[in-house]
Amino acid sequence: MLTRHSLLTLVPASLLLGVGGEVWGDTGSGELSGGGGQIPQISYASTAPDLSDNSRYDFFSRVVPSDTYQAQAMVDIVRALKWNYVSTLASEGSYGESGVEAFMQKSREDGERVLEAARKANQTGHFFWMGSDSWGSKIAPVLHLEEVAEGAVTILPKRMSVRGFDRYFSSRTLDNNRRNIWFAEFWEDNFHCKLSRHALKKGSHVKKCTNRERIGQDSAYEQEGKVQFVIDAVYAMGHALHAMHRDLCPGRVGLCPRMDPVDGTQLLKYIRNVNFSGIAGNPVTFNENGDAPGRYDIYQYQLRNGSAEYKVIGSWTDHLHLRIERMLWPGSGQQLPRSVCSLPCQPGERKKTVKGMPCCWHCEPCTGYQYQVDRYTCKTCPYDMRPTENRTGCRPIPIIKLEWDSPWAVLPLFLAVAGIAATLFVVVTFVRYNDTPIVKASGRELSYVLLAGIFLCYATTFLMIAEPDLGTCSLRRIFLGLGMSISYAALLTKTNRIYRIFEQGKRSVSAPRFISPASQLAITFSLISLQLLGICVWFVVDPSHSVVDFQDQRTLDPRFARGVLKCDISDLSLICLLGYSMLLMVTCTVYAIKTRGVPETFNEAKPIGFTMYTTCIVWLAFIPIFFGTSQSADKLYIQTTTLTVSVSLSASVSLGMLYMPKVYIILFHPEQNVPKRKRSLKAVVTAATMSNKFTQKGSFRPNGEAKSELCENLEAPAQAPERGPFVTHQEIRRNRRAP
């Protein structure tokens, strides 16, 4: 807290008045221009930074440091206490405002009002105060405001009490005062009395001075802190005049012509060159601007056991010496309080500064996939990376794939292994009993083709779980749809053959074309070749490769982001890949429906029909599950498991319904695996055609005799030799005339 101080003007009497003695002039800073006879002036108390301006106050010097040093000292204290948010209060006017520009300045009266306002606002202990030299170690600014001012840090130019001055001043009376023209006014003010009876107002409680009052006994007394600087200022002028007299008037007593009158410019040079030990033992010097060195004592206003005191906690002489361990703070003892506008941002947070307040900012966390580049910037990590835990950098996103030991792979692998084992068991059984009637009646050639397709369906599971690479992805393209295409192509050929034979039999006794085993194989492989052709075109247009998909599992929380290692087969491409197999499946189902009237003991039409109905149900369930989980975090696992299980179930339905009954008869009922008598094509077709007509009529006969007789008549063809119920063309021609 600063106030405007007076300036002490010290000049030789002969220079100004032409009489002996000294003249003490008191002037404001605004009057210290270079005019007025160029009289050098030395101040004992004025600290305003403006007075260091040599262009305006070129003959001004001072033995107290400029507030520029004081401001630097206060800034160093704030930094030492790690405070970065400080509000400044200054008295209105150029003096206070210029002080704020250096740091902050306040008058004592204004300081008292601020402390009083803080108490009224119930902010005691909320603010920590720092005062300039106008507060210093004075009691008046904190009188009756001790609790509000507790912990205040103040600063004062370094000074000490002058020995002997107290004894001299306390001995002054109205009688022995001969030189101080203001002493009588001081006496009245100090003892609250009046020297003249005429000055006493009627009814006033002010008493008349008795001249028996004594300073320090009848009134409180404390040495004024500026006494040291007054003495130093006088001695500085004396040393300058002495040095000037020695140089200009060597060996002379009194003024010589060269000093009469004294050149103010010359005297200023001698003043600026003085260097002596002051009354307090500190060197008295001036810089080129007439300023004394900055030397300060640092105090803290402390309350201890109900008593208050200013305690020295450090000093400042060009740099700070602060003993923080001596400081006490209200409510927290020696724990250093924090005074910051904004706390430091945590790692991963950027600063958003408040306009016009460089010490204040908002901490905004880097969100999503952003990381902290510097204190003020967040940046998004590359697409294949995610931020670290503290968001100060980026790290690679983990890459996942379906592992062999994953719970999602257990069921598909179990079905695949069991299916492959069952398929191989059927193949071995058929090969072992290759020439028996049941194997021959099943159409051996197409049976082996169908079993090969079933085997590939099961084997596809291993390709889908294996780690995606160029080879694995290429094999997936080839075999994922190929196994189903082989299976349904063989079944479609069988159902189409049955349909054509019985449709032809209704119109003629001649056999339809392309029903021989070779023709059936040719038709089957023609259908399969279309699938292979589509795959070859796909390889040419878009070569197979594996990719890491970082978008599929790019979650809102980057901690759970994963890159998915997979083949470059999109959901749409997968459906196109399986689309042809599904077309064969639907077509085969249609033919199975058309041949549903054929007696179940005659051929495989009904088992094929049941197989296709069940398969359609499996794939109808597959489609919503597959596409309904496209947005799931476990899409990779769910879709792979669903696809492999659906393929394995389709193969299992075909294997179980078409071949397991035959294997059962071959192994456990060999007595049924014998050839039956041959019947003509016309008889066979007629029996199949008439079975539909007698189905309902049989219900009107006792115990269903018609149906029973028909079944008995159809048992023989059901176990016909190698070509099943169908005879050679020669046999057809021989039997054309048969009833």
TAQUIGI-V877808 format. One record per residue. N is the residue number from 1. RES is the residue in one small letter. OMEGA is omega in degrees with one decimal (999 if undefined). D_FIRST is the distance of its C-alpha to the first C-alpha in Angstrom with 2 decimals. Layout:
BEGIN
((N	RES	OMEGA	D_FIRST) (N	RES	OMEGA	D_FIRST))
END
This chain:
BEGIN
((1	m	-175.8	0.00) (2	l	171.5	3.76) (3	t	179.7	6.97) (4	r	179.8	10.49) (5	h	177.3	12.17) (6	s	179.5	15.93) (7	l	-179.8	18.37) (8	l	178.5	21.16) (9	t	-178.5	24.54) (10	l	179.5	27.25) (11	v	174.4	30.77) (12	p	-176.1	34.31) (13	a	-176.8	35.83) (14	s	-178.9	38.99) (15	l	-172.2	37.24) (16	l	-173.1	35.50) (17	l	-179.8	37.53) (18	g	177.8	40.68) (19	v	-177.8	40.46) (20	g	177.4	39.60) (21	g	-177.7	36.34) (22	e	177.5	32.72) (23	v	177.0	30.61) (24	w	179.9	26.88) (25	g	179.1	25.56) (26	d	-175.0	22.17) (27	t	177.6	21.43) (28	g	-177.2	18.85) (29	s	-179.2	18.33) (30	g	-177.8	20.65) (31	e	-173.0	23.44) (32	l	178.0	23.45) (33	s	-179.6	26.32) (34	g	-179.0	29.27) (35	g	177.3	31.43) (36	g	176.9	32.09) (37	g	179.1	34.35) (38	q	-177.9	32.27) (39	i	175.9	30.57) (40	p	-178.2	28.32) (41	q	177.0	24.97) (42	i	-178.6	22.78) (43	s	177.8	19.17) (44	y	-173.8	17.72) (45	a	-175.1	14.00) (46	s	-174.7	13.50) (47	t	-175.7	11.85) (48	a	-179.9	12.19) (49	p	-178.2	14.42) (50	d	-176.2	16.87) (51	l	176.5	18.05) (52	s	-178.0	19.70) (53	d	-177.5	22.18) (54	n	179.7	25.41) (55	s	-179.7	27.23) (56	r	-175.4	25.20) (57	y	-172.0	23.88) (58	d	-179.9	26.73) (59	f	-177.0	26.95) (60	f	173.9	23.30) (61	s	180.0	22.29) (62	r	-179.6	19.49) (63	v	174.3	19.53) (64	v	-177.8	15.88) (65	p	175.5	15.20) (66	s	177.8	14.03) (67	d	173.3	10.93) (68	t	176.2	13.80) (69	y	180.0	14.46) (70	q	178.6	10.97) (71	a	178.6	11.20) (72	q	177.9	14.70) (73	a	-179.3	13.91) (74	m	176.4	11.66) (75	v	178.7	14.53) (76	d	177.3	17.00) (77	i	179.9	15.55) (78	v	179.2	15.77) (79	r	179.4	19.24) (80	a	178.4	20.30) (81	l	177.8	19.56) (82	k	173.8	21.49) (83	w	177.6	19.03) (84	n	178.6	19.68) (85	y	-174.1	18.29) (86	v	174.1	14.54) (87	s	-178.3	13.15) (88	t	175.9	10.18) (89	l	-177.6	8.42) (90	a	173.0	7.56) (91	s	179.6	8.53) (92	e	-179.5	12.19) (93	g	-174.8	13.61) (94	s	-177.3	14.28) (95	y	-179.5	11.23) (96	g	-177.3	8.77) (97	e	176.9	11.79) (98	s	176.2	12.76) (99	g	178.3	9.57) (100	v	177.8	10.38) (101	e	174.5	13.81) (102	a	167.5	12.95) (103	f	176.1	10.89) (104	m	179.5	7.66) (105	q	176.5	4.87) (106	k	173.8	3.54) (107	s	-178.6	5.05) (108	r	-179.4	6.05) (109	e	177.9	9.16) (110	d	178.3	8.30) (111	g	177.6	6.71) (112	e	-179.9	10.01) (113	r	179.4	11.99) (114	v	177.9	11.11) (115	l	178.7	12.12) (116	e	178.6	15.06) (117	a	177.9	16.07) (118	a	178.4	16.17) (119	r	179.8	18.39) (120	k	179.0	20.59) (121	a	179.2	21.08) (122	n	179.7	22.27) (123	q	177.2	19.84) (124	t	-178.4	19.16) (125	g	179.7	19.37) (126	h	-179.7	19.23) (127	f	170.0	15.62) (128	f	-169.8	14.03) (129	w	171.2	10.29) (130	m	-175.0	8.35) (131	g	178.1	4.95) (132	s	-171.6	4.29) (133	d	177.0	6.12) (134	s	171.0	4.77) (135	w	175.8	5.23) (136	g	-179.6	7.94) (137	s	-178.3	11.21) (138	k	177.7	11.09) (139	i	-173.5	13.43) (140	a	-177.3	12.59) (141	p	-175.2	9.74) (142	v	-177.9	12.32) (143	l	-177.1	15.45) (144	h	178.2	18.07) (145	l	-172.5	15.86) (146	e	-176.5	16.67) (147	e	178.6	18.44) (148	v	-176.1	15.86) (149	a	-177.1	13.16) (150	e	179.3	15.94) (151	g	-178.3	15.55) (152	a	176.4	11.75) (153	v	-178.4	11.18) (154	t	-175.7	8.65) (155	i	179.7	9.22) (156	l	170.7	10.36) (157	p	-175.9	12.96) (158	k	-177.5	16.27) (159	r	179.5	17.75) (160	m	177.7	20.36) (161	s	-178.9	21.92) (162	v	179.9	24.63) (163	r	178.1	27.97) (164	g	-178.4	29.91) (165	f	-179.8	27.09) (166	d	179.6	26.89) (167	r	179.6	30.70) (168	y	-173.1	30.74) (169	f	-179.7	28.11) (170	s	178.2	29.50) (171	s	-179.4	32.89) (172	r	175.7	31.99) (173	t	178.2	33.88) (174	l	-177.6	34.98) (175	d	-174.8	38.15) (176	n	177.2	37.05) (177	n	-178.5	34.21) (178	r	-169.4	35.69) (179	r	-175.1	32.99) (180	n	-175.2	29.75) (181	i	179.2	30.51) (182	w	-174.5	27.47) (183	f	179.9	28.45) (184	a	177.5	30.48) (185	e	176.2	27.65) (186	f	-177.6	25.45) (187	w	179.1	28.46) (188	e	-177.5	28.84) (189	d	-176.4	25.22) (190	n	-175.8	25.10) (191	f	176.5	28.49) (192	h	-179.8	28.52) (193	c	179.7	31.79) (194	k	-178.8	33.50) (195	l	-177.0	35.56) (196	s	177.7	37.99) (197	r	-178.3	40.21) (198	h	-179.7	40.10) (199	a	-179.6	36.37) (200	l	178.5	37.10) (201	k	-178.9	37.56) (202	k	-179.6	40.47) (203	g	-179.8	39.64) (204	s	179.9	36.19) (205	h	179.2	35.21) (206	v	-177.4	33.56) (207	k	177.4	35.75) (208	k	179.5	36.94) (209	c	-177.2	35.62) (210	t	-176.3	38.32) (211	n	173.6	37.11) (212	r	177.4	37.70) (213	e	179.4	34.07) (214	r	-179.7	32.48) (215	i	179.6	28.88) (216	g	177.5	27.95) (217	q	-179.8	31.00) (218	d	177.6	30.75) (219	s	177.6	26.94) (220	a	-178.4	24.10) (221	y	172.7	23.01) (222	e	-177.5	20.47) (223	q	176.3	20.30) (224	e	-174.3	17.39) (225	g	-176.6	15.62) (226	k	179.8	16.20) (227	v	-180.0	19.94) (228	q	-175.7	20.63) (229	f	174.9	19.24) (230	v	-179.9	21.15) (231	i	-179.8	24.25) (232	d	179.2	23.84) (233	a	178.6	23.46) (234	v	-179.6	26.63) (235	y	178.0	28.46) (236	a	176.5	27.56) (237	m	179.0	29.19) (238	g	179.3	32.02) (239	h	-180.0	32.71) (240	a	178.5	32.78) (241	l	179.0	35.19) (242	h	179.3	37.28) (243	a	179.7	37.71) (244	m	178.2	38.54) (245	h	179.7	41.06) (246	r	-177.0	42.65) (247	d	-174.6	43.26) (248	l	-178.8	44.33) (249	c	-176.2	46.02) (250	p	177.9	47.53) (251	g	-178.7	49.41) (252	r	173.9	48.55) (253	v	-177.5	46.98) (254	g	-176.4	44.71) (255	l	173.2	44.18) (256	c	-178.1	46.78) (257	p	-177.3	47.69) (258	r	178.2	45.59) (259	m	-178.7	42.43) (260	d	0.0	43.52) (261	p	179.6	41.62) (262	v	174.9	38.95) (263	d	-177.5	38.18) (264	g	179.8	34.41) (265	t	177.3	34.70) (266	q	-179.9	36.47) (267	l	179.1	34.02) (268	l	178.9	31.09) (269	k	179.6	33.02) (270	y	177.9	33.41) (271	i	-177.2	29.71) (272	r	-178.0	28.83) (273	n	-178.9	31.50) (274	v	178.1	30.54) (275	n	-179.0	30.17) (276	f	178.7	30.22) (277	s	-177.0	28.84) (278	g	-176.0	26.09) (279	i	179.9	26.06) (280	a	179.4	24.30) (281	g	178.5	26.79) (282	n	179.0	24.63) (283	p	176.8	26.19) (284	v	179.5	24.98) (285	t	176.4	25.62) (286	f	173.7	24.60) (287	n	-176.1	25.12) (288	e	177.9	26.89) (289	n	-179.6	23.81) (290	g	-178.5	23.15) (291	d	174.6	20.14) (292	a	177.7	20.08) (293	p	178.8	20.10) (294	g	177.2	17.05) (295	r	-174.4	17.10) (296	y	166.2	14.48) (297	d	-178.0	14.89) (298	i	-176.5	13.70) (299	y	167.8	13.55) (300	q	179.5	14.28) (301	y	-172.3	14.41) (302	q	173.5	18.11) (303	l	179.3	20.70) (304	r	177.1	24.17) (305	n	177.0	27.22) (306	g	179.3	25.39) (307	s	-177.5	23.27) (308	a	178.5	19.55) (309	e	170.4	18.18) (310	y	-178.1	15.63) (311	k	178.2	17.87) (312	v	-178.7	17.75) (313	i	178.6	18.52) (314	g	-179.8	18.57) (315	s	177.2	17.82) (316	w	173.8	17.50) (317	t	-173.9	19.88) (318	d	174.1	20.86) (319	h	-168.4	21.04) (320	l	168.7	19.68) (321	h	-174.9	21.29) (322	l	178.6	20.20) (323	r	-175.4	22.37) (324	i	-178.4	22.12) (325	e	178.5	24.92) (326	r	-174.1	22.83) (327	m	176.7	20.40) (328	l	-176.4	21.18) (329	w	-178.5	20.43) (330	p	175.6	21.25) (331	g	-176.2	24.73) (332	s	177.6	25.51) (333	g	-177.9	25.31) (334	q	178.4	25.04) (335	q	-174.5	25.74) (336	l	178.3	23.01) (337	p	179.6	21.82) (338	r	176.1	22.09) (339	s	-178.8	19.65) (340	v	175.3	21.79) (341	c	-179.9	22.71) (342	s	177.4	26.28) (343	l	177.9	28.20) (344	p	179.1	30.31) (345	c	178.0	33.61) (346	q	174.2	36.68) (347	p	-177.7	39.59) (348	g	177.1	41.56) (349	e	178.2	38.64) (350	r	179.0	37.24) (351	k	170.6	33.77) (352	k	-172.2	33.58) (353	t	176.4	30.25) (354	v	-176.6	28.46) (355	k	178.5	28.47) (356	g	-179.0	25.18) (357	m	-174.6	23.52) (358	p	-179.9	24.58) (359	c	-175.7	23.12) (360	c	179.2	25.15) (361	w	171.6	28.88) (362	h	177.9	31.86) (363	c	179.4	34.34) (364	e	-179.4	37.84) (365	p	170.8	40.75) (366	c	-172.7	43.51) (367	t	175.6	46.46) (368	g	-178.0	50.20) (369	y	179.6	51.37) (370	q	173.7	48.06) (371	y	-175.6	46.25) (372	q	178.5	42.82) (373	v	175.1	43.18) (374	d	-174.7	39.53) (375	r	-172.9	36.12) (376	y	-170.9	36.65) (377	t	168.6	40.45) (378	c	-178.4	43.31) (379	k	-178.6	46.88) (380	t	177.3	50.25) (381	c	173.2	52.40) (382	p	-171.7	55.83) (383	y	-177.8	58.59) (384	d	-178.3	60.04) (385	m	177.7	56.79) (386	r	-178.2	54.25) (387	p	175.1	50.64) (388	t	-176.5	50.04) (389	e	179.6	48.77) (390	n	175.8	45.10) (391	r	175.2	45.78) (392	t	179.1	44.65) (393	g	179.9	48.08) (394	c	177.0	51.63) (395	r	-177.5	54.74) (396	p	174.9	58.39) (397	i	179.0	59.64) (398	p	-179.8	62.34) (399	i	-177.8	65.85) (400	i	172.4	68.29) (401	k	179.3	72.00) (402	l	-177.7	74.64) (403	e	179.9	75.46) (404	w	-177.7	78.86) (405	d	178.7	77.48) (406	s	176.0	75.49) (407	p	179.3	76.53) (408	w	-178.0	77.05) (409	a	-174.9	79.74) (410	v	-177.8	81.71) (411	l	177.7	83.76) (412	p	-179.5	84.56) (413	l	178.5	85.62) (414	f	179.0	87.74) (415	l	-178.2	89.51) (416	a	-179.3	90.02) (417	v	179.1	91.46) (418	a	179.8	93.67) (419	g	178.9	94.78) (420	i	178.6	95.64) (421	a	179.2	97.58) (422	a	179.6	99.49) (423	t	178.6	100.17) (424	l	177.8	101.54) (425	f	178.3	103.61) (426	v	-179.5	105.15) (427	v	179.9	105.80) (428	v	179.2	107.45) (429	t	180.0	109.55) (430	f	178.4	110.64) (431	v	-179.9	111.50) (432	r	-179.2	113.43) (433	y	-173.3	115.36) (434	n	-174.6	115.36) (435	d	178.9	119.05) (436	t	-175.5	119.14) (437	p	-177.2	119.77) (438	i	179.4	116.31) (439	v	179.5	114.51) (440	k	-178.6	116.94) (441	a	179.4	116.66) (442	s	-174.8	112.84) (443	g	-169.9	113.16) (444	r	-174.9	112.35) (445	e	-179.6	110.94) (446	l	178.4	108.39) (447	s	178.7	107.60) (448	y	176.0	106.51) (449	v	179.5	104.44) (450	l	177.9	102.79) (451	l	176.0	102.13) (452	a	177.1	100.56) (453	g	178.2	98.21) (454	i	178.2	97.34) (455	f	179.4	96.61) (456	l	177.0	94.24) (457	c	177.5	92.42) (458	y	-177.5	91.70) (459	a	179.5	90.85) (460	t	179.6	88.24) (461	t	-178.7	85.99) (462	f	177.0	85.56) (463	l	-178.3	84.61) (464	m	-179.1	82.00) (465	i	-178.8	80.33) (466	a	-179.6	80.62) (467	e	-177.8	77.59) (468	p	170.3	77.50) (469	d	-176.1	78.45) (470	l	-178.8	80.79) (471	g	-178.5	83.94) (472	t	-179.0	82.92) (473	c	177.8	81.77) (474	s	179.5	85.01) (475	l	176.7	87.13) (476	r	178.5	85.24) (477	r	-175.0	86.12) (478	i	-166.7	89.74) (479	f	-178.2	90.48) (480	l	178.1	88.17) (481	g	-175.3	90.41) (482	l	-179.1	93.54) (483	g	178.4	94.45) (484	m	178.6	94.33) (485	s	178.8	96.18) (486	i	-177.9	98.97) (487	s	-175.4	99.25) (488	y	174.2	99.35) (489	a	178.6	101.50) (490	a	179.2	104.10) (491	l	177.7	103.92) (492	l	178.1	104.13) (493	t	179.0	107.19) (494	k	-177.4	108.83) (495	t	177.3	108.23) (496	n	179.4	109.26) (497	r	179.6	112.46) (498	i	-178.7	113.34) (499	y	-177.9	112.64) (500	r	-179.4	114.76) (501	i	-176.5	117.65) (502	f	173.9	117.93) (503	e	177.6	117.43) (504	q	-178.3	120.10) (505	g	178.6	122.38) (506	k	-176.3	122.35) (507	r	-173.6	123.82) (508	s	177.1	125.93) (509	v	179.3	127.21) (510	s	-178.6	126.01) (511	a	176.3	122.95) (512	p	-178.8	119.76) (513	r	173.3	118.58) (514	f	174.8	116.04) (515	i	179.1	116.38) (516	s	178.9	117.41) (517	p	-179.9	115.02) (518	a	178.8	114.58) (519	s	179.6	113.77) (520	q	177.5	111.28) (521	l	179.5	109.51) (522	a	178.6	109.47) (523	i	-179.2	107.94) (524	t	-178.1	105.35) (525	f	174.3	104.28) (526	s	177.4	104.18) (527	l	179.5	101.69) (528	i	-177.5	99.64) (529	s	177.4	99.72) (530	l	176.3	97.80) (531	q	-180.0	94.88) (532	l	178.6	95.06) (533	l	177.6	95.28) (534	g	178.8	92.11) (535	i	179.3	90.31) (536	c	177.8	91.51) (537	v	178.8	90.25) (538	w	178.3	86.88) (539	f	-178.9	86.67) (540	v	-177.1	87.40) (541	v	-175.9	84.93) (542	d	-178.2	82.10) (543	p	-177.0	82.54) (544	s	174.6	81.48) (545	h	177.4	78.30) (546	s	-179.5	75.66) (547	v	171.4	72.09) (548	v	-177.8	68.82) (549	d	179.9	67.59) (550	f	179.4	63.81) (551	q	-173.9	63.75) (552	d	179.1	66.18) (553	q	174.7	63.77) (554	r	-174.6	60.42) (555	t	177.6	58.78) (556	l	176.5	55.48) (557	d	-175.7	54.11) (558	p	178.3	54.50) (559	r	-177.3	55.01) (560	f	179.6	58.45) (561	a	179.0	59.39) (562	r	169.5	62.65) (563	g	-175.8	64.81) (564	v	174.5	68.46) (565	l	-176.4	71.11) (566	k	174.9	74.08) (567	c	-175.0	76.93) (568	d	179.6	76.57) (569	i	177.8	78.61) (570	s	178.1	76.83) (571	d	179.3	77.80) (572	l	178.1	79.82) (573	s	179.3	81.55) (574	l	178.7	82.41) (575	i	176.8	84.03) (576	c	179.3	85.94) (577	l	179.7	87.03) (578	l	-175.4	88.36) (579	g	-179.6	89.52) (580	y	177.9	92.92) (581	s	178.4	93.56) (582	m	176.2	92.66) (583	l	176.6	95.06) (584	l	-179.4	97.82) (585	m	-179.9	96.94) (586	v	179.6	97.14) (587	t	178.6	100.41) (588	c	178.0	101.86) (589	t	178.2	100.89) (590	v	178.8	102.71) (591	y	177.2	105.86) (592	a	176.8	105.53) (593	i	-178.4	105.56) (594	k	-178.8	108.62) (595	t	-177.5	110.55) (596	r	-178.4	109.61) (597	g	179.7	113.24) (598	v	-178.9	114.75) (599	p	-176.0	116.00) (600	e	178.8	113.57) (601	t	-174.6	116.42) (602	f	-178.0	117.33) (603	n	-174.6	114.34) (604	e	-174.4	110.54) (605	a	-177.9	109.68) (606	k	174.8	108.32) (607	p	177.1	106.28) (608	i	178.2	104.80) (609	g	177.7	104.01) (610	f	178.2	102.23) (611	t	-176.9	100.36) (612	m	178.1	99.11) (613	y	-179.7	98.15) (614	t	179.4	96.07) (615	t	178.1	94.52) (616	c	178.4	93.50) (617	i	179.5	91.78) (618	v	-175.8	89.89) (619	w	173.4	88.61) (620	l	175.0	87.82) (621	a	-178.2	85.53) (622	f	-171.9	84.08) (623	i	179.8	82.86) (624	p	178.7	80.38) (625	i	-176.2	79.07) (626	f	-176.6	78.60) (627	f	178.6	76.85) (628	g	-179.5	75.06) (629	t	-176.4	73.05) (630	s	179.6	72.01) (631	q	-177.7	68.37) (632	s	176.3	68.30) (633	a	179.0	66.20) (634	d	-177.3	69.47) (635	k	-178.2	71.41) (636	l	-175.2	72.73) (637	y	-176.4	74.19) (638	i	-176.4	75.46) (639	q	178.6	77.15) (640	t	179.2	78.71) (641	t	-179.7	80.00) (642	t	-178.4	81.29) (643	l	-177.2	83.09) (644	t	178.5	84.73) (645	v	179.3	85.77) (646	s	178.1	87.25) (647	v	-179.5	89.24) (648	s	178.1	90.44) (649	l	177.0	91.43) (650	s	178.5	93.39) (651	a	-179.1	95.21) (652	s	177.6	95.80) (653	v	179.4	97.32) (654	s	-178.4	99.73) (655	l	-175.9	100.59) (656	g	-175.3	101.07) (657	m	-175.1	103.11) (658	l	-170.6	105.26) (659	y	-178.0	105.96) (660	m	175.5	105.41) (661	p	179.8	108.43) (662	k	178.6	110.63) (663	v	178.6	109.41) (664	y	179.2	110.09) (665	i	-177.8	113.69) (666	i	-172.9	114.23) (667	l	-172.2	113.13) (668	f	176.5	114.11) (669	h	-179.0	116.95) (670	p	-179.8	118.93) (671	e	178.1	121.99) (672	q	-178.6	120.39) (673	n	-178.6	119.80) (674	v	-179.9	123.41) (675	p	174.9	124.88) (676	k	-178.6	126.39) (677	r	-178.1	129.25) (678	k	173.2	128.62) (679	r	-177.4	128.78) (680	s	179.6	129.11) (681	l	-178.5	126.23) (682	k	179.6	127.80) (683	a	-179.3	128.16) (684	v	-177.9	124.60) (685	v	178.7	123.13) (686	t	179.1	125.47) (687	a	-179.9	124.39) (688	a	-179.4	120.72) (689	t	-177.8	121.35) (690	m	-179.0	123.48) (691	s	178.0	121.01) (692	n	-177.9	118.77) (693	k	-176.8	121.73) (694	f	-176.8	122.83) (695	t	-179.0	119.39) (696	q	-179.4	119.57) (697	k	-178.2	123.38) (698	g	-179.1	123.24) (699	s	179.8	121.61) (700	f	179.0	124.82) (701	r	-176.7	126.96) (702	p	173.4	127.19) (703	n	177.8	124.52) (704	g	-173.9	123.43) (705	e	-178.0	126.53) (706	a	179.8	126.04) (707	k	-179.5	122.60) (708	s	-179.6	123.95) (709	e	-178.8	126.85) (710	l	-180.0	124.61) (711	c	179.7	122.29) (712	e	-179.9	125.22) (713	n	-177.1	126.60) (714	l	-178.7	123.22) (715	e	-177.4	122.67) (716	a	-178.8	124.94) (717	p	-176.7	123.09) (718	a	-178.9	119.79) (719	q	-179.3	120.78) (720	a	179.7	122.56) (721	p	-165.3	122.76) (722	e	-176.7	120.39) (723	r	174.4	119.80) (724	g	-175.4	119.35) (725	p	-174.8	121.15) (726	f	-176.5	121.80) (727	v	179.9	125.06) (728	t	179.9	125.97) (729	h	177.3	127.22) (730	q	178.8	130.72) (731	e	179.0	130.63) (732	i	-179.0	129.40) (733	r	-179.8	132.33) (734	r	-174.5	134.81) (735	n	-178.2	133.54) (736	r	-177.8	133.32) (737	r	-179.8	136.55) (738	a	-179.5	135.67) (739	p	999	135.31))
END
